[in-house]
Amino acid sequence: MPPKAILFRMTILEPVLLGGALLGCITGAVWGFISGGWAWGVGGFFAGLLLGPIVIPLVLAAMSILFMAVIWGPRKTWRHLRGQQDA
């Protein structure tokens, strides 16, 4: 049996996926309920539960690349993403 500290250790990926599932559930349920009633709300909840963890890492990656491009400029961002050294 591993120690308790190892059982509850998470990387950054798990909270991001859990947050995506939570946001997806809430968004899907509210959007579904408003557009078509309680059955669509339940369907939106489960769709958000499945699609939220898939979409949120992609959204965060796109936002971070856009932030880097705004702060550093597009050329330095492109060099950084390609793994080249600054000249």
Secondary structure, 3 states (H helix, E strand, C coil): CCCHHHHCCCCCHHHHHHHHHHHHHHHHHHHHHHHHCHHHHHHHHHHHHHHHHHHHHHHHHHHHHHHHHHHHCHHHHHHHHHCCCCC
